[in-house]
Amino acid sequence: MIPARGGSKGVPRKNIKTLNQIPLIHYSIRLARTHFSDDQICVTTDDKDIIEACELIDYKPQFVRPDHLAADTSGMRDVILHAIEEYQNEEKKYEGLLLLQPTSPLRLQSQMNGFLSHIDDDMDMLISVNKSKVNPYFNLYTENESGYIQKCMQGNFQYRQALPDYWQINGAFYYFKIEALYRESISSLKKVKKYVMSEINSVDIDSPLDFFICDKLLAEGKVELDY
């Protein structure tokens, strides 16, 4: 599943904005096609321009996402369950779902291979992550009632190398067991494991700066896609 709504505040129309001369949505479709047939790939969108962009590479979304699931406040779980039900109406049933966000164009096919190989029957969710540069014991602060900032977590660490690792969800790959999504919300899932990726392949486009960085990395060959 590739979720691509038309509204975007950080980078307007980012899902069809050209990145290294290619519409952003095309990266996810092309990557998905390395493993799945078009009838197994679900682009869920509310936007006619995104649909037209998909059709440029001969992919046609099977349904249009309703407006109430394309707002800023729309939850991903509801979007996923709506898509699943659309497929069930066509008598297509699946046990698991791989979600590819369009905003992660630097991920590799080899990383998707690794991600898929980490899926097991016991988990409810698998997420891709990269090691966080920030740490609540070291350089994450919050403001107290007196207006002073203090470390988010207190610990008696003498040097940075002794700090525990923290992981940041990078948005590149998500796997969900569908039965688990019907049972509870995404944030309530307990059997969740991680798949670690490199920092350079973990850029998630959320701002014009992110878009600029991805464009430069691809244009200058700093990241070479393997699909």
Secondary structure, DSSP 4 states (H G I P E B T S, - for coil): -EE--S--SSSTTGGGSEETTEEHHHHHHHHHHTTS-GGG--EE-S-HHHHHHHHTTT---SS---GGGSSTT--HHHHHHHHHHHHHHTT---SEEEE--TT-TT--HHHHHHHHHT--TT-SEEEEEEE-S--TTTT-EEE-TTS-EEESS----SSGGGSPP-EEEEEEEEEEEHHHHHHS-GGG---EEEEE--SGGG----SHHHHHHHHHHHHTTSS----
